[in-house]
Amino acid sequence: MTGQRGRQTALLAQSRPNFLSSDALNTMSQDDKLIDLNAERAKRVHDLNDKRLNEVRQAFEQAMPLGKAKKKPKNKPKKR
């Protein structure tokens, strides 16, 4: 029984990915050429959403053009 468990533990240890030590992570975080993929993805998603919003806005402007705003006349302040 212990021999089989030992083999299972050895297999699990081999299948786990190698994690970087904290020293390696600190060195990588100080690297100028390191790219934060989560931040880049967020920028890309934001840009795509802005593009879609502009397309919808233009479609609405073509379908229902807004009239020019009327200027409000400036009234003199009322005396008390």
One Martini backbone bead per residue (centre of mass of N, CA, C, O) as a GRO file, in nm:
protein
   80
    1MET     BB    1   0.058   0.062  -0.022
    2THR     BB    2   0.305   0.260   0.005
    3GLY     BB    3   0.415   0.220  -0.282
    4GLN     BB    4   0.173   0.340  -0.435
    5ARG     BB    5   0.171   0.616  -0.295
    6GLY     BB    6   0.457   0.696  -0.380
    7ARG     BB    7   0.400   0.693  -0.685
    8GLN     BB    8   0.176   0.907  -0.681
    9THR     BB    9   0.348   1.134  -0.565
   10ALA     BB   10   0.559   1.135  -0.792
   11LEU     BB   11   0.359   1.199  -1.021
   12LEU     BB   12   0.256   1.467  -0.906
   13ALA     BB   13   0.531   1.612  -0.898
   14GLN     BB   14   0.576   1.593  -1.211
   15SER     BB   15   0.294   1.740  -1.304
   16ARG     BB   16   0.381   1.989  -1.182
   17PRO     BB   17   0.445   2.299  -1.203
   18ASN     BB   18   0.690   2.531  -1.215
   19PHE     BB   19   0.765   2.754  -0.974
   20LEU     BB   20   0.857   3.058  -0.894
   21SER     BB   21   1.044   3.239  -0.724
   22SER     BB   22   1.056   3.536  -0.562
   23ASP     BB   23   1.315   3.634  -0.699
   24ALA     BB   24   1.218   3.596  -0.990
   25LEU     BB   25   0.971   3.783  -0.968
   26ASN     BB   26   1.123   4.041  -0.895
   27THR     BB   27   1.296   4.050  -1.149
   28MET     BB   28   1.057   4.057  -1.352
   29SER     BB   29   0.912   4.320  -1.236
   30GLN     BB   30   1.182   4.500  -1.320
   31ASP     BB   31   1.135   4.457  -1.608
   32ASP     BB   32   1.090   4.656  -1.892
   33LYS     BB   33   0.994   4.418  -2.110
   34LEU     BB   34   0.754   4.353  -1.952
   35ILE     BB   35   0.431   4.212  -2.004
   36ASP     BB   36   0.098   4.288  -1.928
   37LEU     BB   37  -0.157   4.097  -2.031
   38ASN     BB   38  -0.403   4.205  -1.876
   39ALA     BB   39  -0.372   4.501  -1.961
   40GLU     BB   40  -0.377   4.456  -2.267
   41ARG     BB   41  -0.659   4.327  -2.275
   42ALA     BB   42  -0.813   4.563  -2.153
   43LYS     BB   43  -0.745   4.763  -2.378
   44ARG     BB   44  -0.866   4.602  -2.612
   45VAL     BB   45  -1.154   4.585  -2.503
   46HIS     BB   46  -1.195   4.889  -2.479
   47ASP     BB   47  -1.152   4.954  -2.780
   48LEU     BB   48  -1.382   4.776  -2.887
   49ASN     BB   49  -1.609   4.920  -2.732
   50ASP     BB   50  -1.563   5.199  -2.856
   51LYS     BB   51  -1.610   5.117  -3.148
   52ARG     BB   52  -1.901   5.015  -3.111
   53LEU     BB   53  -2.017   5.277  -2.998
   54ASN     BB   54  -1.955   5.453  -3.248
   55GLU     BB   55  -2.124   5.290  -3.449
   56VAL     BB   56  -2.397   5.327  -3.306
   57ARG     BB   57  -2.396   5.635  -3.301
   58GLN     BB   58  -2.389   5.673  -3.612
   59ALA     BB   59  -2.650   5.520  -3.673
   60PHE     BB   60  -2.835   5.711  -3.510
   61GLU     BB   61  -2.762   5.974  -3.660
   62GLN     BB   62  -2.874   5.874  -3.934
   63ALA     BB   63  -3.166   5.795  -3.841
   64MET     BB   64  -3.160   6.040  -3.599
   65PRO     BB   65  -3.129   6.345  -3.634
   66LEU     BB   66  -3.020   6.620  -3.481
   67GLY     BB   67  -3.108   6.909  -3.385
   68LYS     BB   68  -3.049   7.219  -3.346
   69ALA     BB   69  -2.972   7.418  -3.103
   70LYS     BB   70  -3.122   7.647  -2.914
   71LYS     BB   71  -3.099   7.964  -2.822
   72LYS     BB   72  -3.087   8.128  -2.531
   73PRO     BB   73  -3.207   8.390  -2.394
   74LYS     BB   74  -3.087   8.664  -2.231
   75ASN     BB   75  -3.176   8.760  -1.922
   76LYS     BB   76  -3.250   8.971  -1.699
   77PRO     BB   77  -3.222   9.021  -1.389
   78LYS     BB   78  -3.417   9.025  -1.128
   79LYS     BB   79  -3.562   9.242  -0.922
   80ARG     BB   80  -3.616   9.286  -0.560
   0.00000   0.00000   0.00000
